[in-house]
Amino acid sequence: MIAVTTMEANDLLLLQEDILNAAGMDRNSLRESLRAALFWLGDRAQVQDEAEPVEKRHHQLSWKGAIKGEYSAALRKWHFFCPVWHTGQAVKAFTLGYQALGEPGLLKNARAGADFIHANSIDGELPDEKIILAYEDFDDKLNTPAVLECLDGLRCLYECQGKPEDKLLLLDAARWVLRHAWRPGQGLFQDFYDPVKKKFISHKNNRGYGRPLFDDGIFLTAFRLSGQRQFRDAFYETAERLLNDEKPAGNWIKYPPCHEGRGLIHPRHAYWWGFPMFMAYRDSGDERYLNCALRACRWYVSAQRRDGGMFRGTYEDFTTESFGHATSGIAAAMSMFLEAIHTTGSQEFVPPLAKALAFCAKMQFSKVSDDNLQGAILEKILPPDGTDRSPYYIRALGSIFYAQAAAKILALENGEKLV
């Protein structure tokens, strides 16, 4: 979707020039890099046939259109991790890529991914509910944030294609989460659901009471698409919980997958719960939300290394481990930096955005002997294991979040803000 921005079309073009000049890139190199990343996602990482011989440990009903989440260069082997939400985010990347590049094949990839999500949805307890079988930590237990994180791809594709079934599934799935996982008055959602026993379970990752799930601001989106106020109420109750529990500035270390005892912060935590604060500010005009979103952006600036990347092992004091990059984390931050620029008009986040863009582009495979790597964004270098095998590890998320941000930057030349 093309959204409102405080900046004029000519200003957007100048902004793109500033970003690309600082990154040492031009429009053509950005365009080709985006195209290569999306080709890898669609041609290499996306399941083309139901019988494709890859590891399938999650209890999905169908696999065609799914994104194979991870690839070991050493073993030349794919496997799945969180297939539903990874695919949902890929649908968003394909759709934004189509809007930026104008290549119809990308919409076919997006449609295949959305069809995978549809094929893995079952009826809920009531006629206007759908349960999306979004497995993550368990092979047979649903993960509530994994449900939420697949839905914005449906929103993006619906706004591009206008197919009512995508909007309907988004709303029915959001309605099921709100009715069954939501804890009114607490700003929390239960995490893990057993679809066989039809109940939520306790787990060390949710401390038995849940988390303030704000991912993609999907309940505000559901309100916008339906007009049903309960979605908006839950969105703002969660936002207030996050404002109260923010620690350190711009992040939420007390909630998994962060580890408060070790001081360890997950690389995409500030993105999932910080980015929707921009949405809250735009909807309400309350500057508390804008200030929180900007603090989340500044957390990424502090976590960003001098070459533009970041590490999965980032601690509260911004020290890091030596191995295990998180390119997907800084790629997600690119969208936050760009949103901050759109919202405030400030140039504060142009330098870190340009550094992140240059870093991600350098992490892209372009001259390979293994075709499964062509166009992929390297996620991390694994720690030494005593052997001489390749330490390169690929996660589809690196390419997904890079493609989302790169498409948004590329669209600036047309005076457009993509969301």
NUFILUM-141445 format. One record per residue: residue in one letter; x, y, z of N, C-alpha, C, O in turn. Coordinates in pm, whole numbers, plus 50000, padded with zeros to 5 digits. Layout:
N
aXYZXYZXYZXYZ
...
This chain:
419
m500854988250000500005000050000500885012350000501945012450062
i500445022849930501135035649932500495043950042499285046250040
a501285048550139500765055150257501155069950260502005074450184
v500495077150350500765091350368502105093150437502455085550528
t502855103150395504115106850459504145121850474503505128950397
t504895126850570505015141250590505865147650481505925159950473
m506525139650398507475144750300506845145450161506045136850124
e507205155750084506745157249947507485147449856508535142049892
a506925145149735507515135449643508955138849610509805130049605
n509245151649587510625155449555511545153049673512705149349656
d511015155349794511815152749914512145137849926513235134249970
l511205129349887511445114849893512545110849796513385102449828
l512545116849678513605114149582514965118549636515955111349622
l515005130249697516255135149757516685126249873517875123749892
l515715121449951516025112350060516665099650006517665094950060
q516105094149899516695082249840518135084849797519015076549820
e518365096149736519725099549692520665100449811521805095649804
d520215106449920521045107450040521405093650094522555091050129
i520415084850100520635071350153521615063750064522575057850113
l521375063949933522215056349841523625061949835524595054249831
n523765075049835525105080949833525895076949957527075073549948
a525235077450072525915073750197526255058950200527235054850262
a525445050750132525685036250129526665032250019527085020750013
g527045041749933527935038449822527265030149715527905021949650
m525955032249697525175024749598524475034449504524435046549530
d523925029249395523075037149308521755029649289521595018449338
r520815035949218519495029849204519555016449133518845007049169
n520405015449034520485002948959521034991649045520524980349039
s522064994449124522614983849210521614979749317521534967949352
l520844989349370519814985949467518734977549401518274967649458
r518334981449281517294974049209517734959649182516954950249202
e518964957849138519444944449107519624936049234519374924049233
s520044942449341520194935349468518834930649519518694919249564
l517834939449512516484935849553515954924449467515384914849519
r516134925549338515664915049247516314901649279515654891249278
a517614901749307518334889349338517824883149467517664870949475
a517574891449569517074886249697515694880049680515414869449736
l514844886549602513494881349581513504868949493512704859849512
f514424868549396514554856449315514964844649403514424833649389
w515904846949494516314836249584515134831449669514914819449685
l514364840949723513214837249805512204828949726511694818949775
g511924833249603510884826549525511344814049454510594804349443
d512584814149404513054803049322513774792349403513744780649367
r514424796349511515214786849591514544783449724514484771849763
a514054793649794513554791249930512094787249936511664781350035
q511324790149833509894786949837509624772949783510134769049679
v508814765349856508444751749815507554752549691506514759049692
q507984745949585507274746549457506274735149440505294736349366
d506524724149511505714712149490505484705349624506384704949708
e504304700049644503944693749772504884682449808505124679749926
a505424675649708506274663949732507754667449741508604658449744
e508094680249746509504684149751510194678049873509684679249984
p511334671549853511974663949962512804672650057514024673050045
v512144679450149512854687150252512314683050388511234677250399
e513074686250492512654682950628511324689850659511164701750633
k510394682450715509074687950745508614682850881507744674150890
r509194688350985508864683351119507614689951177506964684151264
h507284701851131506084708451182504834701651126504834696351015
h503774702051205502544695051169501664703451077500514706251109
q502204707450963501434715350868500534706250785500834694450765
l499424711650737498484704150655498904703850509498534694750435
s499684713750468500134715050330501454722550331501734730050425
w502264720750226503584727150223503814735750099504714744150101
k503074734049995503314741749873503174756749902502184761249959
g504194764449860504194778849882504914783250007505154795150025
a505264773650094505964777150219507394781450191507984777750090
i507944789250283509334793350276510174784050363509914782250482
k511194778150301512164770150376513044779850453513774787850393
g512984779250584513524790150665515024790950677515554801850693
e515744779650671517164779950701517934770550607517404760450560
y519204774250582520034766350492521454766050545522034776450575
s522014754050556523394752150597524274750950474524114741650395
a525214760450458526134759650344527064747750357527464741850256
a527414744150480528324732850501527674719650461528304711350396
l526424717850500525714705350473524924705650343524454695350295
r524784717550286523934719450168522544713650194522014705950114
k521994717450305520724711750349519794722750398520194731850471
w518534721850355517484730850400516754724950520516724712750538
h516164733550601515154728950694514224740450730514524752050706
f513094736750787512074746550822512224750950967512614743151053
f511904763550992511734768651127510684779651118510854789251042
c509624778351194508544788351193508014790651051507984802151006
p507584780150979507244781950837506104791650810506114798450707
v505124792650900503964801150870504314815950878504034823550786
w504934820150990505184834550997506304838850905506284850050853
h507304830250883508334833650785507694835350646508064844450572
t506754826650613506094827850483505234840450477505204847150374
g504554843650585503754855850587504594868250563504184877250489
q505764868750625506654880250602507214880050460507464890650403
a507414868150404507854867350265506774872250170507084878650069
v505514869350200504404874650119504484889850114504284895950009
k504764895850228504924910350235506104914950150506004924850077
a507224907750159508414911350080508134910149930508504919049853
f507484899349889507154897649747506224908849698506414914149589
t505244912349780504274922449739504914936249730504694943449632
l505694939849831506414952649825507384952749708507544962849640
g508044941349685508964940249573508244942249440508774948849350
y507054936649427506264938649306505924953449288506014958749177
q505544960149397505184974249387506384982949350506224993149284
a507574978849394508774986649363509354983349226509844992249157
l509294970549187509934966049063508954964448947509344965248831
g507684962048979506674960348875506744947048802506284946048688
e507314936848865507474923848800506354914348845506314910448962
p505444910448754504264902548790504584889148857503794884348939
g505724883148824506064870248884506154870849035505934860849103
l506474882549089506564883949234505194882649300505084877749412
l504154887149230502804885349283502404870749284501664866349372
k502904862949188502634848549189503294842049311502694833349374
n504514846349343505174841149463504394845049588504214836849678
a503944857549592503164862149708501884854249721501504850349832
r501214851749609499954844249612500194829949660499384824549736
a501294823849615501594810149659501834809749809501384800449877
g502534819749863502754820350007501464822250083501244815850186
a500604831150035499314833350100498454820850095497764817550191
d498484813749983497704801349971498184790950072497384783150124
f499494790750099500024781650202499414784950338499044775950413
i499314797750371498724801750499497244797950503496754792850604
h496544800450394495124796550387494964781450406494074776950478
a495844773750342495744759150349496024753850489495654742650522
n496674761950572496994757950709496174765450812496634768050923
s494954768750774494004774550869492814765250884492354759150788
i492334764251007491204755551037490134763651109490404774651158
d488924758351115487834765451180488104766851329488634757851393
g487734778451383487824780651526486574775851596485774768451539
e486394780251721485244775851798483944782151749482874776251765
l484034794051688482864801151640482974803251489484074802651434
p481844805551420481874806551274482764817751219483254816651107
d482984828451297483794839551248485224839051302485854849451321
e485724826951327487094825051376487854815351286487274805951231
k489144817651272490044808251207491284806551294491814816151349
i491734794151304492984791051373494034788151267493904778751189
i495084796251264496184793851171497224785251242497664788451352
l497604774351179498504764651240499954769651230500754764651151
a500254779551312501564786151309502434780451420502404785051534
y503214770251385504084763551482505444770451487505914776051387
e506074769951605507404775851618508234767951718508984759051680
d508104771051848508924764351949508594749451960509474741351989
f507344746051938506914732051937506454728451796505934736751723
d506664715851760506224711251628504714709951619504154709951509
d504044708851734502604706051733501804715551821500634713051848
k502434726551866501734736651947501824750051875502894754151829
l500704756851865500684769851799501404780151885501414779352008
n502004789851818502674800851885501934813651848501864817251731
t501374820451947500524832051918501224842851837500644847651740
p502464846951872503114857051787503354852251645503364860351552
a503534839051626503714833851490502434835551409502494837551287
v501274834751475500014837651407499984852351366499704855651251
l500264861151462500174875451435501164879751326500844888151243
e502354873851328503414878351237503214873651093503924878151003
c502274864751070501984860650931500894869250869500704868650747
l500184877150950498964883550901499224896150819498424899350731
d500304903450847500514915850773500844913150626500604921650540
g501384901350598501564897550458500224896450387500104900450271
l499214890850455497884890050397497314903950375496674906650273
r497544912850473497094926750458497714933350336497034939750257
c499014931650323499754937850213499254932750078499054940549985
l499064919650068498604913749943497154917649914496794920149799
y496324918050018494924922250000494854936549946494074939349855
e495664945450001495624959349955496174960749813495894970649745
c496944951049770497484951249633496534944449534496304949649425
q495994932849572495154924949480493664926549504492864925049411
g493274929549629491864931449660491054918749674489834919149663
k491714907349698490964894849713490384894049854491134894049952
p489054893249867488404893949999488794882550092488734884150214
e489184870950037489524859750125490754862650211490884857250320
d491664871150162492834874650242492444883450361492904881350473
k491604893150335491104901750443490304893550543490444895450664
l489474884450494488624876450583489464867650674489184866750794
l490504861150621491344852650705492084861050808492194856950924
l492594872550769493264881250865492334884450982492724883251098
l491114888550951490184892551056489734880651140489644881651262
d489454869351076489004857551151490104852351243489824847951354
a491354852751196492474848151279492744857851393492984853651506
a492694870851364492884880851470491774879851574492024881551694
r490564877051529489424875651620489614863551711489304864151830
w490114852451655490354840651739491414843651845491244840051962
v492494850051806493544853551903492974862552012493244860452130
l492194872451972491664881952069490704875152167490704878352286
r489904865852119488924859452206489534848752296489004846252405
h490624842552254491124830952326492504832852390492784826752493
a493354841152331494694843052387494824855752470495704856752555
w493954865252446494024878452509493604877952655492654871052692
r494334885452738493984886652879493594901152907494454909352938
p492324904352895491864918252911492244923753048492204916753149
g492594936453048492994942953173494444941053208494944947653299
q495134932053137496554929553165497464933753050498664935553069
g496914935352931497734938652816498624927252771499694929552715
l498194914952796499014903152768498244892952684497014892552684
f499024884852611498474873752534499144860852578500354860452602
q498354850152589498934837052612499654832552485499274836352374
d500684824552503501594821552393501334808552319501244808452196
f501194797552392501254784252330499904777152340499324776052447
y499434772352224498104766252216498214752352156498864750252054
d497554742852222497494729152174496204727352094495124727252153
p496294726051960495064725251879494314712051896493144711151859
v494974701851950494304689051974493494689852104492324686252107
k494154694552211493474695752340492634708452350491824710052441
k492834717552254492114730252248492264738352376491284742852436
k493514740152416493784748452533495194754052525496064748552458
f495404765252595496724771252605497504764252715496934759452813
i498824763752698499684757052795500714766752848501064776552781
s501204764152968502274772153026503614767152974503764755452940
h504574776152968505914772752919506874782852977506494794153009
k508124778852992509124787753052509244800952976509614811153034
n508934800752845509074812852765507994823152791508134834752753
n506894819152856505864829152883505574830653031504664837953071
r506344823653113506214824553259504794821753306504414825453417
g504014815253222502674811553262501634822453248500454819953270
y502064834753210501064845353203501034852753069500114860653046
g501984850452982501904856352850502794868452831503584872152918
r502644874652713503494886052676502644896852608501574893852556
p503104909452609502374920352544502664920552394503464928652347
l502044911752320502354909852178501794921552096500594924152095
f502704928352027502384940551953502754939051806502694948751730
d503134927251768503794924351641503004929651521501834926351501
d503674937951441503114944051320501884952651347501214956751253
g501584955451474500414963651505499144958051443498274965551397
i499044944651441498024938351358496614941151409495664940751330
f496454943951538495094946651587494614960551546493414962551529
l495514970051530495104982951475494734981351327493794987751279
t495474972951257495124969851118493754963251110492944966551024
a493504953751201492204946951202491074956851229489994955751171
f491324966351317490314976751342490064984951216488924987651180
r491144988751149491014996851027490224989350919489444995350845
l490424976250910489764968350806488324964550842487524961750753
s488014964350971486694959351014485824969851082484594968851080
g486454980051142485694989651221485304984551357484604991451431
q485734972351393485354966351522486294971451631487504968951630
r485714978551726486504986051822487304977351918488304981951973
q486904964851939487644956452033489084954451988489974952652072
f489324954651858490704953351808491534965551850492664964151897
r490974977251831491704989451866491944990352017493014994452062
d490944986352095491094986752240492244977652286493044981552371
a492314965652229493394956452266494754961952224495734960552296
f494804968252107496054974252059496564984552158497744984352193
y495704993452203496175004052293496414999152435497285004452505
e495674989152478495974983552610497344976952610498084977952708
t497684970252501499014964352488500084975152481501144973752542
a499804985852409500764996952398501065002752536502215005952566
e500045004252618500265009852752501105000352838501965004752914
r500854987452825501664977752899503134978952857504024978452941
l503364980552729504734981652680505394994552728506574994452763
l504665005452731505235017852784505635016252931506665021252974
n504815009253005505095007253148506264997753171507014999353267
d506414987853082507424977353103508714979653025509604971153028
e508824990852956510014993552874511284993752960511385001453056
k512214985452924513504984552991514374974552916513994962952898
p515564979152870516114992752874515375001752776514384997552716
a515835014052761515155023452672515045017652531516035013752470
g513805017252481513575012352345513514997252333513524992052222
n513444990152446513394975552440512704969952563512294977352653
w512564956552566511764950052669512444937052713512014926152676
i513484938352790514324926852824513614916952916514024905352922
k512584921152987511934912053081511104901253012510694891553075
y510864902952882510024893352810510854884952713511704890352641
p510624871852710511264863352610510854867752469509774873352451
p511724865252372512934857052375514174863952430515274858452420
c514034875852489515164881652563515384873552690514514865752731
h516544875352753516874868152876517384878352977518544882352974
e516494882453067516834893153161517984889353252518834897753283
g518024876853296519084872553387520464873653326521424876953396
r520584870953198521864871853128522094885553066523194888553018
g521074893953066521204906953002521184906252851521684915252784
l520614895452795520654892852651519364897652585518264894752632
i519504904952474518354910752405518264905052264519244905052189
h517084900352228516854894452096516964905351988516504916552010
p517564902151872517844912551773516624918651705516724929551649
r515464912051708514284917751643513214921951743512104925651704
h513534921251871512564924551975512094939051962510894941751965
a513034948351949512694962551940511914965551812511134975151808
y512124957651709511364959651585509914955451604509004963151571
w509694943451655508324938351665507454947151754506284949351724
w508024952151863507224959751957507454974751949506684982552005
g508524978851881508794993051865508174999051741507635010151747
f508234991951628507684997451504506205001051517505825011851470
p505354992551578503934996151586503665008651670502565014151664
m504645013151747504475025751819504335037451722503665047351753
f504955036451604504725046651501503265046551459502665057051439
m502685034551445501285033351407500385039351514499405046251483
a500725036751641499935042251751499975057451751498965064051773
y501155063051725501295077551721500485083351605499795093451622
r500565077151489499875082351372498355081751392497625090451346
d497905071451461496465069751483495945078951592494845084351581
s496725080851698496245087951817496775102151832496135110551894
g497955104751775498605117651796499325118751929499855129351962
d499345108052007499985108052139501495106552121501975096252074
e502245116852160503685116852137504445106952224505615104252198
r503805101452326504475091052406504835079152317505885073052333
y503945075952224504205064652135505325067852036506175059352010
l505315079851982506395083851892507735083451963508715078351909
n507775088652083509045088852157509545074752186510745072252184
c508615065652215509005051752237509565045652109510585038752112
a508895048151996509385042951868510775048151837511625040751788
l511015060851866512335066551839513385060751934514535059051895
r512995057752056513945051152148514305037352095515455033052106
a513325030252038513615017051980514585018451863515485010351847
c514395028851781515345031351671516745033951727517735028951673
r516815041751832518125045151889518775033051956519995032151965
w517945023752004518525011352055519285004351943520384999451964
y518685003851825519374997551711520635005151672521624999051633
v520605018351680521805026151648522945022151742524085020951699
s522625020251869523655016151966524095001751944525264998451965
a523174993151901523514979051878524274977151747524974967151731
q524134986451655524764985251524526284986351537526794995251604
r526984977151471528444977551470528924987751367528144992651286
r530214990851370530735001551284530594998551135530515007751054
d530554985651100530394982250958528934981450917528644978650800
g528014983751010526594984250976525764972551023524534973251022
g526404961451065525664949651106525374949451254525564959351324
m524894937951302524684935951445524794921151475524834912751385
f524844917951604524984904051649523734899451722523064907151791
r523424886651704522324880851780522634881451929521754884352010
g523874878851965524284879552105524634893852143525804896952165
t523614902552152523794916452195523254917852336522124913852366
y524074923552423523714924352565523234938452601523364947852523
e522694939552722522074952152764523044963852759522634975252737
d524334961052780525344971752775525934973352635526904980752617
f525354966452538525754966852397527104960252369527664961952261
t527624952652465528704943452431528084931852354526874929552361
t528924924552280528394913852195529274901552205530394901952256
e528744890652155529554878752132530364880752003530134890351930
s531294871851976532194873551862531644867451733532044871451624
f530744857851745530174851251628528654851751639528094855251743
g528004848051529526544847551531525894860851498525144866351579
h526184866051380525564878551337524044876951330523524865851335
a523344888051317521894887951298521564898251191521044908951220
t521884894751067521614904050957520124907250950519754918450915
s519274897450983517834899950980517444910851079516484918151055
g518164911951190517864922251288518114936251236517264944951248
i519284938351177519584951751127518804954551000518524966150970
a518434944050924517584946050807516194950750849515614959450785
a515654944850957514364949351009514464963651059513544971651041
a515594966951122515794980651172515774990851059515405002351081
m516174986750938516144995950824514745001650804514595013650778
s513734993250815512354998150799511985007650911511245017250888
m512495005151031512235014351142512895027851119512275038251138
f514155027551076514855040151050514115048350944513945060450958
l513675041550838512985048650731511655054350780511275065450744
e510955046650863509685051550918509905063651007509105072951006
a510995063751083511305075251168511555087651084511115098651120
i512245085950972512505097350883511195102550824510975114650821
h510325093450778509035097550724508215105050829507565115050797
t508245100250951507365105551055507845118951109507035127851135
t509145120351126509685132451190510295142451092510405154251123
g510695137650974511395146250880512845148650917513555155850847
s513285142551026514665144251073515615135350993515235124550946
q516855139950980517895132250912518685123451009519675117350969
e518275122851134519035115651237519335101251198520425096151226
f518385094751133518535080451108518995077150966519035065450928
v519335087250887519865084550753521205077250760521375067350690
p522175081750842523465074550847523345059950890523925051350823
p522625056650999522525042351033521745034350930522035022550909
l520765040450865520035033550759520965030450642520945019350589
a521765040150603522695038050491523745027550526524095019150443
k524245027850650525225017750692524615003750689525254994250645
a523365002650736522694989650736522454984650594522644972850565
l522054993650505521824989950366523104984950302523114974550235
a524194992250322525484988150264525934974750319526454966350246
f525734972650450526134960150513525354948450454525934938250417
c524034949850447523204938950395523554935750251523604924050212
a523814946050171524174943750031525484936050020525654927649932
k526414939050111527694931750111527534917350158528354908850126
m526474914750233526224901150282525474892650181525104881250211
q525244897950061524494890649959525444882349872526464887349825
f525074869749851525884860849766525614863949619524464864649576
s526694865849542526544868949400527434860349310527164859149190
k528494854549364529394846049286529574833049363530404832249454
v528804822949328528704811049411528944798349331528754797949209
s529354787949401529404774549342528174766549382527854756349319
d527484771049486526264764549533525084773249492524894784149546
d524284768549397523174776549345522144780149451521404789749435
n522094772449559521144775449665521474788349740520664793149819
l522654793849714523064806149781522884818549694522934829749746
q522684817049566522674828449474521584838449510520394835349503
g521994850549550521054861249583520674861849729520084871649773
a521004851449807520634851149949521454861250028522574864549992
i520874865950137521574874450233522094865650345521324858550410
l523394866150368524004858250475523494863150610523584874950642
e522974853850691522474857550823523594858450925523684868251000
k524474848150928525484848251034526654839151002526564830150918
i527754841951072528924833251073528854824951201528804830551310
l528834811851187528744803051303530054802751380531114804851321
p530014800051510531254798551587532054786651537531474777251483
p533374786651554534204775251512533764762351582533384762551699
d533824751251508533484738151566534624728251553534434716251573
g535824733251520536974724451509537194718451373538194711751349
t536244720851281536384715551145536664727151049536654738851088
d536914723650923537144734050822535934735950731536054741750624
r534764731050775533594732750690533094747250696533434754750787
s532294750950599531824764650587531054769050711530184761750759
p531364780950764530624786050879529424794550839528774800450925
y529124795250708528024803750662526674797350694526464785450670
y525774805450750524434800550780523404810550727523514822650750
i522434805250656521424813450590520094812050662519654800850692
r519464823150690518074823150734517274831450634517714842250595
a516144826450594515324833850498514974847750549514754856950470
l514924849350681514544862250738515474873450697515034884850681
g516774870550679517694880850636517274886450501517204898650483
s516994877650407516554881950273515174888350278514904897850205
i514294883050363512934888250372512914902650421512334911350357
f513564905150535513524918750590514354928450507514034940250498
y515434923350446516194931850354515334935850235515314947550197
a514634926350176513794929250059512684939050094512374947950015
q512074937550211511034946950251511584961150255510984970350200
a512724962850322513304976250336513824981550204513634993250171
a514494972950127515044977349998513944981849904514104991649831
a512814974849904511684978749820511164992549860510835000749775
k511094994949990510625008050037511575019249994511135030049955
i512875016550001513865026649960513785028949810513855040349764
l513655018149733513605019349587512365027249544512445035149449
a511245025349611509995032049574510055047149597509225054449544
l511005051749676511105066149702511325074049574510905085649565
e511965067949474512245075349350510955078649275510945087749192
n509875071449305508575074249244507715083149333506535085349305
g508315088149441507565096449534506565088549616505545093949657
e506855075749640505925066949709506505061949841507705059249853
k505625060749940505985054350066505205041250073503985041250083
l505925030050068505285016950076505225012350221506155014850298
v504135005450258504014999850392503494985450381503314978750482
